[in-house]
Each structure stands twice: as C-alpha cells, then as structure tokens.
Amino acid sequence: MTERNIYLEDIPLDEARRRLEMALREAGKWEPLAGETLPLTEALGRITAEPLWAKVSSPHYHSAAMDGYAVQAKDTLNATETRPVRLKIGGRAHPVNTGAPLPPDTNAVIMIEDVQHPVPDEIEIRAAVAPWQHIRLMGEDMVATELVLPANHKIRPVDLGAAAGCGHHMIRVRRKPRVILIPTGSELIPVTQTPQPGQIIEYNSLVLCGQIAEVGGIGHVMDIIPDERDQIRAALQDAVKERPDLILILSGSSAGSRDFTAAVVRDLGSLLVHGVAVRPGHPVIIGIVDGIPVIGVPGYPVSAALTGEIFIQPLLAHWLGSGSDPRLRVDATITRKMTSPTGDDDFVRVMLAQVGDRLLASPLSRGAGVITSLVRADGLAHIPRFSEGVDIGQTIEVILYRPMELIQNTVLAMGSHDPMLDLLAQFLTTRYPTERLVSSNVGSLGGVVALRRKEAHLAGIHLLDTRTGEYNLSYVQQHLRDAPLQLVTFAHREQGFMVAPGNPQQIRTFDDLLRVRYVNRQKGAGTRILLDYELQKRGLLPEQIAGYDHEEYTHLAVAAAVASGMADCGLGVRSAALALELDFIPVGWERYDLVIPAEHLAHVQHLLDILRDPEFRRALGQQPGYDTRQTGEIQYKK
C-alpha cells in the first residue's frame, strides 16, 4: 500500500517566512542580489544596485534660458520707458538662442520681445534686468558629485534622462532573480493541447511566471513531470544544477498518496515547512536544496496564486531591494458575513465599488480552484488569525489590484443573473474605457435587499407576482416603497427546461419533474419563484422532486450541472442552454428589469444611454431567447 504523507506542522504565516529567512541567511542567500551594468536603453523598470552620482553638472555651463540678447545687467540699470538705453550688438549686447552658452562678461538675458531696433546694429531697452535673469546657471539641475538616484530605486523614464544628463550612459542594476518552475501531475497537459476527460490544462506556471515577471524576475518552465517520485526527484536535481535563485515545484504538495514534493525535498535537502496556516493555500512546502530555496506550490489555482503573492513575490522583491508591496491599501465595508478558520490567516478576493460615500467589498467565490475569482477580483482582503471572520458592515483592509479611479467609476449590479449583462458591460467599456459594469449574483430578492441596504447601484430582477401574473412592480412597491427609483426594462427573455441533447428523459412539462433529477436555483431567485408558482398551480410539492434542494446561483451553473450529468433538468434562460450545447424546452417569457435608485441615476447614465442605443438593442435582440421590444423603457418611476 502507498504510504500517505502527513504535514510536519500547520505553522503560522509569519513563522513560515521566518524559517525561510533563517535558512537563506545560513546559506548566504538572503542579501539582495549582486548588480550588473546595463546601457541606459535597457534599464527601464530595473532596480538600481548602487547609488548613482552625477559625473558632470547639468547644465555644465551658464546658458540662456530665453531667445534674446545677453548683456551685463549693470548696463541696463538706468533704462526706463521715457529714457531707454541703447546697446551695440556685438559690443555690449550679444544675440543668443535658448540653451546657448552665455558669452563672456555677460550675466543676464533680455527676451527678444522686450527690445526695439532703432538702427540695425543696436538694441533699445526700456526696463532694467536683474543679474542672472533668464539664465540657467551651471549646476542648476544637478551638480557634479550630487546624488541623482538612490540604491534600490525602480528606474522610470525620467530617471533615464536624469542619468544621461549628468554624464552616464551605463547604470548598475540588480540582477534579475532566476526561477525554475517544475509542473508535476499525471493529469496535466500543455496549454497547446485539448483536454480530454480526466485531463487538466497546466496554467499555474503561466500565472506564477507572470507574478515573477511582475516583480522583476525571470521564470523558466520545465516540461510537465508525472506523479512519479523518481522522476520528480530527477527533475529537481536537474533544476539544482542550473543554479537558479529559486525553484518552484507546482503541485504534489498536499498529503495524498501521489504527493511526493515534500519527500523529494527532504531526500535532497532540508524540509523547513509543510503546511502553513493560511486559507487558501494551506499545503505550502518550503525547503532548501544545495543552498537553493525550494517552494512546493499547491495545485489549486487560487491557492497557487496566493502562494505567489505571499511567499514568492515578497522574496523576489527582497532580493531586488525593491522594498515592501507598493500596491495601495484601502479600507472597505464588507457586504456579506465571512467566517474564517480561527487559527488561519484568511485571504479573500473581493470586488469593489463606490456606492454613495462607502467603498464596498463584495467577497467572491472562495473555492481554491475558482480561477475566475482571480480574474474578477479588484483586491485582496486579509482576515488575520484568531479573528473568526468579519460581519456585514465591518471595515476590512483591502490590497488593490486595480486603479482606484476605475473602482470609483464602477457600476455594481446585484440581483438575478443574466448572461447578457456581460454584453452590456462590454458595450460600456468599449464606449467609456474608464467605466465598467460588474455583477454579483445573489438572486432577484437578494438584489432588492442590497438596494435597501444601499449596497448596489442597481438590481436585476424578474420576480413573478403569483396573484396577477405580472413581473417586478409589486415587489418593488412592497420592499422599496419609500425609495425614489426607476424600473427600467433590460429585456424580455425566454425561460425553459435545459436538458441533455436529444431530451432523453422526454421532459415537456413541470409534471415531468417528478420522475427526473432536478437542479434548482437558490431561494429568492426569480427562476425559483417561477418554479414554485408552477408547482403550486399543479398541486405538486417540492419534496416530490429529486434535487429540489440542489441549488446553483446562475443560469450557467444550472446548465453546467445538466451538461455534466449531475442532473437531468434545470430551469433557466435559452442562452445558457445554448452556451453548453443543451436542448431547451420553452415554458414562457418573462420581463427582466433593472431597479435603479434615483440617487444613482447620474452614476449609471452612460449605462442607460447604451441600453437605449439602437446598436446595443440590435446586438441583444440577435441573442437567442431575448426580445428587446421594451428594452430601455421606464416601467415605473417614483
């Protein structure tokens, strides 16, 4: 039987970092990397390895700061409007252009527009000039031996000019740290191949190489190694021979029977850490092999990315001498209660939006394998150990991933999911590049509650009034009756059963749900309300339906459950069924509206303009299952 691994310890994050630092100090690998000399043309974005001192002054001579005539200031002392002074050109007045050396025995420049020419070889002036007026003095910008750039400074375009201006054409910068990445996993395939069932595209190396490059390092990815201990050991030995600054072994860091990273590091060197008290990313491995640090990176994408942020990037930044994390930190109000393991440092990716006078942070899906949470995140929130989480309305510090200007120009929609909100978002960003629309899928009633709590700019809803058969208005009047607002139609859309191709279960009506496996939407979703209404009409009970309690938060998630075989049927919009190549059995049309509080109308005006634009309406109407006859119309206004 294959032996299972166990974690050495579940140690705190700070302790894991301390162990790595101590091991690197003992190996003589902790200090910033040595420098290399580069031409200025190749130095942009690099980190200075030593101070840069001015070789020559800038400017290195007294020069004219204006086009005009260089003079001795004392020769102009008596000049007035009524008694002008005349100076002979070539004698006491010398024509100069901007930047020209100052002629001997002159100490001021008169601008050309302030002189008259009564005769060709003379100038006439009507006001005195002060000594050194309109002159750039030698060393005015920099004086020889003056400090121009400090060590550990990231070189900007203006720094290149300063270095050149004080006599340098070469500069000493930190060597880029070299990192070798070893992807492991028998299920992994390169990005160039199409995955078959049981295969996974290996893209963690792309993410980590990007993080490495972001801080100034160079990543080299080896070929994928299967889950074989001897092969992983051989790959690590080959990597060590290349003498990189850091080695990353991707995956195989957990405690499964096919996870060999910890054992291989222990075989070849010293295993310092196996298991860190962080979420996500618990099974991190840290070791030293022949003086080279080795980090075992968890395989789940979110865990791998976080390992890059909290271990790999800080280490590379330290070697480059670039100091602490330069990203802006802001305080934001959390919109949903977040529980956290008591003993762990918990890192949560969030979407951010400025709603009124509050910066709101909406937590994204926390699954360690949810790569889309990395793409959608505006920032990273840290819940420290022993805090047990945060409550709704509590302030939390967030490290920004995006510019604050973009976040302040974000329209936050909460409520029912609709795939075509992405089309609206694309139109908005194309027309107005500094603006964007982001959506949080909490169901129609959840969107209404978010507006009541002032946690969104608008809500997407499709709530059926089971008494009248009408959509949305009664819910708005009931739950937001005191709020001035507008109810604007996004589209009419077709709801139906999403089933496997060919409809093998022959599902036609709601009565057929009694004999199949169903996948439902969450409580408060408009689709859930529609289902419950249809069941009640037929005298059917929820407990009669297998899978009624299997809940998903989006139409696409329902479609995925059907496509994967987890369920036989789910209720949703036609576009979601087509996206996953499912058959669609229509059951009716509904009106999907946007609820917009009056206080946010100015903030969402560009979005409303696009909603009413013929080009957008044409694009939306071309999507299967959408009718735009009322798109952009105000259904209710208060």
PyMOL commands that set and color helices and strands:
alter all, ss='L'
color gray80, all
select helices_A, chain A and resi 13-26+40-42+73-76+112-114+157-165+204-215+229-241+261-268+301-320+371-376+404-408+421-431+444-452+473-479+510-515+526-537+542-544+555-563+574-579+598-600+605-611+614-621
alter helices_A, ss='H'
color red, helices_A
select strands_A, chain A and resi 35-39+52-53+63-64+68-71+85-88+94-96+108-111+115-116+122-125+135-136+147-149+170-174+178-183+188-189+200-201+218-221+246-250+270-274+278-279+285-289+292-297+329-334+338-339+345-355+358-363+379-383+389-390+395-400+410-415+436-441+458-461+485-499+518-521+551-552+569-573+583-597+626-627+634-637
alter strands_A, ss='S'
color yellow, strands_A
deselect
rebuild
show_as cartoon
